[in-house]
Amino acid sequence: MRRSELIETLLNTICDIHLPHPVRVGVSGITASGKTTLANEIATALEYRGEKVIRTSIDHFHNPKTIRYKQGKDSAIGYYNDAHDYTSFMEKLLIPLGDSGHLRYQPASFNLEKDEYISSNEESATEDSVLIVDGTFLFKQELIGQFDFKIFVETDFEIARKRGSKREEKAFGSLIKAEEIFKKRYHAASKLYLEEHAPQHFADVVVNNDDLDNPILYKNNIHKRER
């Protein structure tokens, strides 16, 4: 399908979810799968429709360097287990916006650039808001129950590595170095995520994002994939 059709289909599905609290939409996938771009597209389209949107990422809920790099900056296990502060992510964002939540939330708990916690940036949501949050490991078992609609972005590892390495070439000093880091850290961790949690099987929909202009949408909530 055309990308515009994908966004329209996802929007209609999200807008058909009616709950007594904000609809919490999670967008997960391997690193450089295109999940952040998709989440941004959904959020922008929802706002265009007049919906109240809360847009954030699990990357605003990092652990400090002393924790996330304690197993080494190149460690896949370290990235997989230590990069994010899941307790803050749930207690400050997901739970307050869920069933019986008080609707006061924090869109971030950590300033990555300054490597320091954010003391308080509490905001108030309304029951008819929509939360759009992206992240590589969103659908780990300890988190998955906190989402009302789950989108998994499925992308071939080689395609994602090429996209991600090109994007991070400047940050890592060279394309070769970026590819090495993706293989050893980010995508090695992503493979652990797929093996241990099978997020693509627990998502409500799976978007194959190999071809950005012509993605494929599969629906998991009817127990089989349909094109």
C-alpha positions as CSV (number, residue, x, y, z in Angstrom):
1,M,0.0,0.0,0.0
2,R,1.0,3.6,-0.4
3,R,2.4,5.2,2.7
4,S,-0.4,7.7,2.9
5,E,-2.8,4.7,2.9
6,L,-0.9,3.1,5.8
7,I,-1.1,6.3,7.9
8,E,-4.8,6.7,7.2
9,T,-5.5,3.1,8.1
10,L,-3.6,3.4,11.4
11,L,-5.3,6.7,12.2
12,N,-8.8,5.2,11.7
13,T,-7.9,2.2,13.9
14,I,-6.5,4.4,16.7
15,C,-9.5,6.8,16.6
16,D,-11.9,3.9,16.9
17,I,-10.4,3.0,20.3
18,H,-12.6,4.5,23.0
19,L,-11.3,4.2,26.6
20,P,-11.9,6.2,29.8
21,H,-8.3,7.3,29.7
22,P,-5.8,8.3,27.0
23,V,-5.1,5.8,24.3
24,R,-1.5,4.7,24.7
25,V,0.0,3.8,21.4
26,G,3.4,2.1,21.3
27,V,5.6,2.0,18.2
28,S,8.5,-0.5,18.4
29,G,11.0,-2.1,16.1
30,I,14.7,-2.8,15.8
31,T,17.1,0.1,15.8
32,A,16.8,2.2,12.5
33,S,13.6,0.3,11.5
34,G,11.8,3.6,10.9
35,K,9.7,3.5,14.0
36,T,10.4,7.1,15.1
37,T,9.5,8.4,11.6
38,L,6.3,6.4,11.6
39,A,5.4,7.6,15.1
40,N,6.0,11.2,14.0
41,E,3.8,10.7,11.0
42,I,1.0,9.3,13.1
43,A,1.2,12.1,15.6
44,T,1.2,14.8,13.0
45,A,-1.8,13.3,11.2
46,L,-3.7,12.9,14.5
47,E,-3.1,16.6,15.3
48,Y,-4.3,17.6,11.8
49,R,-7.5,15.8,12.6
50,G,-7.8,17.8,15.8
51,E,-6.9,15.1,18.3
52,K,-5.0,15.9,21.5
53,V,-1.6,14.2,21.1
54,I,1.2,13.5,23.6
55,R,4.3,12.6,21.6
56,T,7.4,11.3,23.4
57,S,10.0,8.5,23.2
58,I,11.5,6.0,25.6
59,D,14.8,7.7,24.7
60,H,13.7,10.5,27.1
61,F,13.8,7.9,29.9
62,H,17.5,6.8,29.8
63,N,19.6,5.8,32.6
64,P,22.8,7.8,33.4
65,K,26.1,6.8,31.9
66,T,27.2,5.1,35.1
67,I,24.4,2.6,34.6
68,R,23.9,2.4,30.8
69,Y,27.7,2.0,30.1
70,K,28.6,-0.2,33.1
71,Q,29.1,-3.2,30.8
72,G,31.0,-1.2,28.2
73,K,29.9,1.3,25.6
74,D,30.0,-1.4,22.9
75,S,28.1,-4.0,24.9
76,A,24.9,-5.3,23.3
77,I,23.8,-6.8,26.6
78,G,24.4,-3.4,28.3
79,Y,22.3,-1.6,25.7
80,Y,19.6,-4.2,26.0
81,N,19.4,-4.3,29.8
82,D,20.8,-1.0,31.0
83,A,20.0,1.8,28.6
84,H,16.6,2.7,29.8
85,D,14.9,3.5,33.1
86,Y,11.8,1.4,32.8
87,T,10.6,2.1,36.3
88,S,10.4,5.9,35.6
89,F,8.9,5.2,32.1
90,M,6.0,3.3,33.7
91,E,5.5,5.3,36.8
92,K,5.9,8.8,35.3
93,L,4.3,8.2,31.9
94,L,2.4,5.0,31.2
95,I,0.6,4.3,34.4
96,P,-0.6,7.9,35.0
97,L,-2.2,7.8,31.6
98,G,-3.8,4.4,32.0
99,D,-6.8,2.9,33.8
100,S,-7.4,4.7,37.1
101,G,-4.4,7.0,36.4
102,H,-4.4,10.6,37.7
103,L,-3.5,12.0,34.2
104,R,-0.5,13.9,35.5
105,Y,2.5,12.7,33.6
106,Q,6.1,13.5,32.7
107,P,7.1,13.2,29.0
108,A,10.7,12.8,30.0
109,S,12.7,11.9,33.1
110,F,16.3,12.3,31.9
111,N,18.3,14.8,30.0
112,L,20.7,12.7,27.9
113,E,22.9,15.6,26.8
114,K,23.5,16.8,30.3
115,D,23.5,13.2,31.7
116,E,21.2,14.2,34.6
117,Y,17.7,13.5,35.8
118,I,14.9,16.0,35.2
119,S,13.5,16.9,38.6
120,S,10.0,17.7,37.4
121,N,8.3,18.6,34.2
122,E,4.8,17.3,35.1
123,E,2.0,18.0,32.6
124,S,-1.7,17.2,32.7
125,A,-3.5,15.2,30.1
126,T,-7.2,14.8,29.3
127,E,-9.0,11.5,29.0
128,D,-9.5,11.9,25.2
129,S,-5.7,12.4,24.6
130,V,-3.6,10.0,22.5
131,L,-0.1,9.1,23.6
132,I,2.3,8.2,20.8
133,V,5.6,6.8,22.1
134,D,8.3,5.0,20.2
135,G,11.2,2.8,21.3
136,T,13.3,-0.2,20.4
137,F,12.4,-2.3,23.4
138,L,8.9,-1.1,24.2
139,F,7.2,-4.5,24.1
140,K,9.3,-6.3,26.6
141,Q,7.0,-8.3,28.8
142,E,7.2,-5.9,31.8
143,L,6.0,-3.1,29.6
144,I,3.7,-4.5,27.0
145,G,0.6,-4.5,29.2
146,Q,0.8,-0.7,29.5
147,F,-0.1,-0.1,25.8
148,D,-3.6,0.0,24.4
149,F,-2.5,-0.3,20.7
150,K,0.8,-1.8,19.7
151,I,2.6,-1.3,16.3
152,F,5.7,-3.3,15.5
153,V,7.8,-1.9,12.6
154,E,9.4,-4.9,10.8
155,T,12.5,-4.1,8.8
156,D,15.3,-6.4,7.4
157,F,18.4,-6.0,9.5
158,E,20.7,-5.3,6.6
159,I,18.3,-2.6,5.3
160,A,18.1,-1.1,8.8
161,R,21.8,-1.2,9.3
162,K,22.5,0.7,6.1
163,R,19.9,3.3,6.9
164,G,21.1,3.7,10.5
165,S,24.8,3.7,9.6
166,K,24.3,6.5,7.0
167,R,22.3,8.5,9.6
168,E,24.9,8.1,12.3
169,E,28.0,8.3,10.0
170,K,29.0,11.8,11.3
171,A,28.3,11.0,14.9
172,F,30.5,7.9,14.9
173,G,33.2,9.3,12.7
174,S,32.9,7.1,9.7
175,L,30.4,4.9,7.9
176,I,32.5,1.8,8.7
177,K,32.6,2.6,12.4
178,A,28.8,3.3,12.4
179,E,28.1,-0.1,10.7
180,E,30.4,-1.8,13.2
181,I,28.5,-0.3,16.2
182,F,25.1,-1.2,14.7
183,K,26.2,-4.8,14.2
184,K,27.9,-5.3,17.6
185,R,25.7,-3.2,19.9
186,Y,22.3,-2.0,18.5
187,H,21.3,-4.9,16.3
188,A,22.9,-7.5,18.5
189,A,20.6,-6.1,21.2
190,S,17.7,-6.0,18.9
191,K,18.1,-9.7,18.1
192,L,18.0,-10.5,21.8
193,Y,14.8,-8.5,22.0
194,L,13.2,-10.5,19.2
195,E,14.4,-13.8,20.6
196,E,13.3,-13.2,24.2
197,H,10.1,-11.3,23.7
198,A,8.8,-11.9,20.2
199,P,7.3,-8.4,20.1
200,Q,6.1,-8.8,16.5
201,H,3.7,-11.6,17.7
202,F,2.2,-9.6,20.5
203,A,1.7,-6.4,18.5
204,D,-1.8,-5.5,17.2
205,V,-0.4,-4.7,13.8
206,V,3.0,-5.2,12.1
207,V,4.2,-2.8,9.4
208,N,6.8,-4.1,7.1
209,N,9.0,-1.1,6.4
210,D,11.6,-2.4,4.0
211,D,10.1,-0.2,1.2
212,L,9.4,3.1,2.8
213,D,7.1,4.3,0.0
214,N,5.2,1.0,-0.2
215,P,4.9,-0.5,3.3
216,I,2.9,-3.6,4.0
217,L,0.4,-3.8,6.9
218,Y,-0.3,-7.0,8.7
219,K,-3.0,-7.4,11.4
220,N,-2.1,-9.7,14.3
221,N,-5.2,-9.2,16.3
222,I,-7.2,-11.6,14.2
223,H,-4.6,-14.3,14.9
224,K,-3.2,-14.3,11.3
225,R,-1.4,-11.9,9.1
226,E,-3.5,-10.3,6.4
227,R,-2.2,-8.1,3.6
